[in-house]
Amino acid sequence: MNSDSNLLKSRASRQFKVLVSGRDSLMLEYLKSNLEGTSDSVILESRLAINGTVDPLDGLEYKPDLLILHLSEMWREELQALSLNTSKQHPQLLIIGSSEQPEMMRLAMQAGARDFLTEPVNVEDLLAALHKIEHEKFTAEHAENGVLTAVINAKGGSGATVLACNLAHMMQVLSDEDVLLMDMDTQFGALAQYLNMQPENGVVEALRVVDELDVTALNAYLLRHKSGLKIMGATLHELCLPSQIPEARVRMLLDILLKNCSQLVVDVPRVIDQATAAVLTQATQIVVVVQQDYINIKDAAHLMRILQQEMGLMDSQIIVAVNRVQKNAQISLDDIQQALNAKHVVSIANDYKHVLDSLNKGEPLYEVARRAAITRSIQSLQEKLINGFPDQQKGFLARMFSNMTGA
């Protein structure tokens, strides 16, 4: 399978079907024009209600993930029809209606509305609500398995492997997670050596027998650190080219690993091929590691375009980690956030001495420099990766309160 078809497949697996319905054709056109092209994963359909039909889902031949319903003068009947619809195919519901009808909001909530937007519609609020529901759907699909965090350099040598190794270790010892750390660099991977360990079997060997792996057999391909952290390293016994790694087998291996841990951290090499694309499109969150120089930021912008436009990832899934931060650098953190249009930007302290000490000893930073600034900054990042970043979007009740109070 070539890389183009891989990307198309990954997009298809992330489709988010949105149905816009109502009785006002001009409003439907307005909503469609503002929603089209906002995300490669959004599949948009519209349905103009006619005659006496009050249930927007009546006779629908497919299941939308989200129904955006613009209420008409028959809003009581429309909301009642939705309330009475107990089908398992019931989609998430976003209502657009009048602020002059308090009962309308109450009935909308009873019908299961996730959000209530008042007319005239604020397009930013509409898009924010859509993307929030889309992100929750994607997260829920992975809730039964572990969370996959991919860590990748924007430019070679930016520190992704050090960051991946220490994030995984801190998730294990500080957040009490069951963590598995995986090295996807099958040509030059040395992640296991960062923890003073040498794998006899690793990623390549596991991929060869992935269709035979079970929980017991999987242990033969994992190392166990004294902290409890499990590691699937790279053996480098033989040259393994990207073209020799079938994307389907990578996905099978990831599925097995995610069923056997609560957090899977993958150190991804800085190359986009069928193997890395399989990891990146399956990731819940991706940490892009950059430094404060023009070439790093230029490469980061290109990588983020690939992740968002080609692979269909949302900006809320991408975390930009600025490594080796220097306060007096010509390019500031604000410059980086604006240049990359990044939703989440975190800083990792510059501490060459302690990092070198950690690498030479083969011990994680939390063991060799627990109170160092770099250790604290990585600890803060792993907490956010597990517990979530602060939500900057207001819910509809908060927005309504703000509108009434002027806050």
N, C-alpha and C positions, 0 to 999 in steps of 0.2 A: 504493500500500500504506500503510495507516495505521500509527501508531506501535505500537499494541497488537500487530498482526500481525507487525511487525518484531521485537518483543521475543520473541514466541513462536517465530519462525523462528530467532533467535539462540540461544534455549534449546535448540531441537531440534538445532542444529548442534554443541552441546556436550554431548550426552547421554553419560553414562557408565553402561553397563549392568553391574549387579552381580548375580551368582547366588549365593545362599546355599544350600548343600547339606549333607545329613547324614542320619543315621538316627534322631536324637533330636528328636522333634517339639517338645518343650518348649524345647530349646536353639534350634531354628530360630525359634520365636516370640520368644524372648528377643533373639536377634540382630536380627530384623526390627524389633522395637519400639524398639531403640536406634539403628538405622540409618535408619529412615524419617524423612523431613523434615529430614535434616541438610544437604542441598544440593538446590537445584532441578534440578541437572544429573544427579543420581543416579537411575537407573531400577532399582528393586529387585525381584527375583524370588526365590522360594524353591522348593526341590525336595526333597521327602522321599524318600529312597532306600528302596525296598521290595524284598522277595523277595531274589533272589540278585544283583541288580545291584550291581557294585562300581565301575564307571566312572561318575562323576557327570556326564560329558559325553555318555554314550551316548544316542543318539537325540534329542539336543537340536536343535531346529529353528532356533535363532538363535545368534549368537556373542556371549557376554558379554565385556566388557572385563576383568572380574575375577571369579574364582571364589573364594569363601570357603568352605572345606571343613572341617566339623567331623568329625574322625575318630572312627570307631566301634571296636568290638572287632575289626572286620575291617580295621584300618588298614593292615596289610601289603599286602593285596590291593588296597585302594583306591589306595595310593601307587604300587604296581606298575603298576596300570592307567593312571595318569596318566603314569608314566615311559615306558610303551610307546606312549602317544598322541603321534604325531609330526605330527598334523594342523597345517596352517598356521593353523587356527582356534583353536589352543590359547591360552586366555586367560592373563593374569597370575594367579598363584596365591598365596593367603593361607591358611595352615593353622592350625587350632585343635586342640590336642591336649594330652596329659598330659606334665607335667614329669618324671614318674617313669619315662619310657621314653626313655632316651638314643638308642636306635636309631631311634625315631620321628622325631626331629629330623634325623638323618643321612639317612634315606630321603626325608624331606620336601625336603631341600635337593637331593638327587639328582633328585627329581621336578620341580625348578625353582621351589620356593617362594620368594617374595620376602620373606616374613615368617613367623614361627612364634610364635603367641601361646599361652600356657599357660592352663589352667583353674585357678581361675575367671577368666573373661575380664575384663581391664581395659578398660572401654569407651573411655577416653581413648586408650589405645594402639591400639585397634581403629579408631577414627575417624581418628587420625593416620596410620596405615598406609594406610587407604583413600584419604584425600585426597592423600597423597604419590604413590601410584600413579596417581591421577586426574590430578594435575598433570604427572607425567612423560609420560603419554599425550598430553596437550594440547601439551606442549612438543615432543615427538617429531614430532607432526603438522606442526609449523612449522619443523623442523630443516633441511629442504632449502632453505628460503627464508630471507630476512633476519628479524631480530627487530623487531617493531613495539612501540615505546614511545610511549604517548600521554601528553601532559602537559596537565592541565586545572586551572583555578582552582576552588577551592571557593566563592569569592566574587570578583566582578570586581575586578581591580586587585591581586591577590595576588602577581603576578610570574611567571605561567606562561610567558609568551612569552620573557622574559629567560632563564628557566631552560632552556626547550627549546632556544633558540638556543645557549647556552653548553654545554649537555650534548652537543649534536650536534657542536659544534666540537671539544670535548675528546676525544670518541670518535674523531674523525678524526685529530687531531694527536698525541694521547698514547697511544691504544690501537691505533692503526694499523688502524682499521676503515674499511670503505667505507661512508660514511654519507650518507644522503639526509634532508634536513630539509623538512618539508611544512607549509604554512600552510592549515588548514582553515577559517579565518575568511574566508568569501567576501564579506562585507559591509564589514568594517573591518580586514582583515588587513594588518599592516605589518611582518611578520617579516623580509622581505628587506631593508627599510630599516635594520633593526638591524645589518646587515652592510654598509651603504652600497651596496646593490644595488637595481636597479629592474627588475622582470620585464616583458617585453613580452607574453609568454604565460605563463599560470599554471594553477592548479587548474581553474577553470571552463572554460577553453579545452581543457584535456586531457580533462575529463569529456565534452565534446561529441563528441570523436573517439576515445574510449577503445577502441571496438571495432576501430579501424584502427591502433592504436599498436603499434609494435615497438621494438626497442632503438634503431634509428637515428632513428626518428620521435620517440621520447621525448626525445631531446636538445634538440629545439626548445622544450620546455616547462621546461627546467631551466637554472638559473644555476650557474656554477661559481666558488666562492670561491677565493682564492689558496691556501688551505690544502688544497684538494682537495675540500672539502665541497660536495655538490650540494644545490641548493635549488629547491623548487617553491613559488613564492610566490603571492600573490593580486594580480591586476592592478587590480581595482576600476574597470574601464572602464565598467561598467554595474551596475545593481542586480541582485543575484541572491538570490532568496528561497529559504529552505530547502525549500519545497514544490516548487521547480523542479529540485531535485537528486535524481534517482532513486537509491534505495539500491543497486540492482543495479549501477549504473555506478560508484558509489563503491567497491564491493567489487572490481569489475573493475580499477579503477585501482590499488587497494592491492595486488592480486595481481601486477600488472605491476611496480610499484615494488619489491615485496619480492623479486622475481626478479632485480633489478638493483642490489642493495645488500646489505650484511651487517647494517646497522642502519638502520631507518627511524624517525625521530623525528617525531611529528606534534603540532603545537600545535593543540589542540582548543578551540574557543570554548565558553564556559560556557552551553550550551544542549543539551537532549536532544531531538534530532529524528532523522529517518530517516538523515540523512547522518552525524551524530556518533555515533549508535548503531552504524552500520556500522563505524566506526573503533574504537570502544570494545570491541565484542564480538570484534573480530579481533585486538585488542592482546594481546601476550604479557604486558605489564606496563603499569600505569597509575600515573603520578605525580600525586597529588592535592595541589595547592599550597594551603597554609593559612597564616594568621597567628594570632598569639596574642590573639584577642579572641572574645567570646562569639558574635557573629553569624557569624564565620568558622567556628567549630567547629559551630555549629548547622547551617549550610548544608553543611558537610563531612559531618556525620552523615547528612543527607538524601541527599546524592550517593552516599555509600557504600552506603546501603540500596538505592538504584536499581541500582548496579553489581552488588551481590551478589544481591539478591532478584529483581530484574526481568531482569537480563542474565546471571545465572548465573556471574559471576566469583568466583574464590576469594580468600580474604583474603590468601593468599600472593602474589597477583598485584598487589596494591594497595600502593603505597608512599606514605606521607604525608610530604610535604616541608614542614617548618615554616620558612617564609621570614622573613627579617628578624628573626631570633631575638634576644630581649632577655632577659638572665639574670634581671632583677628584675621581669619581667612578672608580673601577678597569676595568669595561667594558665601553668603550667609545661609542659614537654615530657611529664612523667609524667601530668599532668592530661589532656593531649590524647590520649595513648596509651590511657588508661583510658576516656575519654569516647567515643572512636571504636572502641575494641576493635581497635586496629590491630596487625597482626603486625610491620610494618616502619615505623619512624618515624625520619626523618633531619632534621638541622637545617642550615639555610643561613644563614650569617653575615649580620648587618645591616651593610651598607656602602654607604650612599646615595651617598657621594662617588665611589667607583670605578664604581658602576653608571651614574651620571650621566655620568661621563667617557667610559665605554664607549659609551653611547647617542649622545652628542654627536659622537664621532669616527666612529661607525659601525664600531667594531672590537670583537671579542670580549674578554671579561675576561682571558683567558689572554695576550692581546697587550698589554693596557694595565696590568695589575696582576697579574703572574704569581705573586707571593708573598703577595698579600692573602688574608685569612682566607676571604673569600667565594669566591675562586677555588679555594682548597684544599678547601673544603667541597663545591663542585660537582664537583671532580675526584674526590673520594672517592665521591660518589654515582654518577658515570658508571662508575667501576670496579665498583661493586656491581651496577649494572644489566647490565653485560656478563658479569661473572664469577659473579654470584649472591650473594645474601645468606647469611650464616652459617645453616646448618640447625640449628635448635634441637631437632629431634626426634632421638631415639636410634633406631638400627636394632635389630633384634631380638637380634643377637649382643651388642651393647653393653648392652641391657636385661638379657639373661640374665647377663652378667658382673656388672652392678650388683646384680642379685638375689642372686647367689652371694656377692659380697664385701660387700654392704651399702653400696656407694658410691653 
